[in-house]
Amino acid sequence: MAERMTILVAGATGQQGGSVARALVRRGHRVRGLTRSAEKIKDLKALGIEGVRGDLTDKASLAPALRGVDAFFFMTTPFGPDFSVDVEKEVLQGTTAIDAAVGAHVPHVVMSSVASADGGTGIPHFESKAEVERHLKASGLRYTVTRPVAFMEMYGSPWMLPQLQAGVLAQPMPASTRQQIVAVRDIGEIAARAIENPSKAAGKTVELAGDALTMTDIAARLSAKLGRPVRYVEQPDEEVLQRMGEDGMRMFRFFREKGYRVDIPALEREWGYRMTRFDEYLKDARLEPRPGPAWG
Ligand SMILES: NC(=O)c1ccc[n+]([C@@H]2O[C@H](COP(=O)([O-])OP(=O)(O)OC[C@H]3O[C@@H](n4cnc5c(N)ncnc54)[C@H](OP(=O)(O)O)[C@@H]3O)[C@@H](O)[C@H]2O)c1
């Protein structure tokens, strides 16, 4: 094992931060998990994570949590519990986290953004992450940016599962659109490697994907997993606009016109890690309703 480190993980009660925290605990590190909720502290404790109260938009609350850490992982989110998107809130989370890390002289900051954040996509919740990335790069901190594509986990999300169980996968993209996807556990694995190897990871932006499949392929694999036919249907834009608004619609336009472009073999070579394929993810996945955020 690498030297035992102390790491503050923001988002430890969520998908990405949870995956990073678990990967670090597995490797024997001391993990502090940031949460705004006193009730979630005991859940973190059961995972071997020391829960600490704090809010990414409140710099003073982050100072004690950051004291003495070797590294700080954070993600940001513009999403409310419904599909609402507040990109100003997301920028505030990120810039406050970075300013707090500067104040605490944190040796290494790892931020999770989104693939193609700097691609001029015009998607508000990608542009907000690009803004946070710029703030990080200008901060003088030693940093690494991880940039995941769409999560494989979204197929088990509460807004997706009911349609799958009814035999339909509906997205506003032609069936032949190839979508890059990543297993959330791989975000944790790569972030943990970056944290353990700061000199290798410093200044790098690492885009993360584990598979690239057409919508037809994805429906076929979900069908095999669920043991019932799942038919792919191209969803009308109006439905998406109504449900997810302009932000969501712009994201799907990006998926169908350009899409993520992660070089998966190069990523695997660089980090000595085989990314999870969708079949492998599905083998152990429990596709059942769970509370969770919007995708993207
Ligand atoms: N889903 C996808 O396919 C996908 C792909 C690429 C990128 N992304 C991006 O991933 C992000 C969402 O990540 P996720 O799915 O891991 O999140 P998540 O599961 O929804 O969890 C959100 C986490 O953020 C924490 N949090 C929210 N506001 C906070 C605040 N003000 N201060 C401190 N902590 C705060 C929550 O902690 P507490 O509630 O415990 O305080 C929770 O741990 C979004 O920005 C999205 O754009 C998603």
The ligand as an ORCA input file, in Angstrom:
! r2SCAN-3c Opt
* xyz 0 1
  N     -25.176     11.112    -13.954
  C     -24.352     11.175    -14.978
  O     -24.451     10.435    -15.965
  C     -23.214     12.189    -14.907
  C     -22.159     12.120    -15.830
  C     -21.126     13.053    -15.731
  C     -21.159     14.047    -14.750
  N     -22.223     14.070    -13.907
  C     -22.259     15.132    -12.885
  O     -22.193     14.534    -11.618
  C     -22.722     15.460    -10.664
  C     -23.551     14.688     -9.681
  O     -22.702     13.759     -9.056
  P     -23.280     12.532     -8.249
  O     -24.257     11.823     -9.128
  O     -22.144     11.809     -7.653
  O     -24.090     13.305     -7.114
  P     -25.247     12.741     -6.177
  O     -25.196     11.261     -6.092
  O     -26.494     13.436     -6.568
  O     -24.819     13.309     -4.777
  C     -24.742     14.678     -4.554
  C     -23.691     14.851     -3.496
  O     -23.359     16.222     -3.434
  C     -23.368     16.607     -2.089
  N     -23.700     18.027     -2.053
  C     -24.643     18.682     -2.782
  N     -24.646     19.979     -2.486
  C     -23.680     20.154     -1.562
  C     -23.208     21.276     -0.837
  N     -23.702     22.510     -1.024
  N     -22.202     21.082      0.052
  C     -21.694     19.849      0.277
  N     -22.085     18.752     -0.368
  C     -23.081     18.904     -1.279
  C     -24.385     15.729     -1.390
  O     -24.033     15.630     -0.030
  P     -25.054     15.771      1.223
  O     -26.456     15.772      0.648
  O     -24.763     14.572      2.072
  O     -24.670     17.047      1.864
  C     -24.159     14.412     -2.118
  O     -23.134     13.672     -1.527
  C     -23.504     16.494    -11.449
  O     -22.773     17.690    -11.488
  C     -23.562     15.902    -12.855
  O     -23.599     16.897    -13.857
  C     -23.230     13.177    -13.938
*
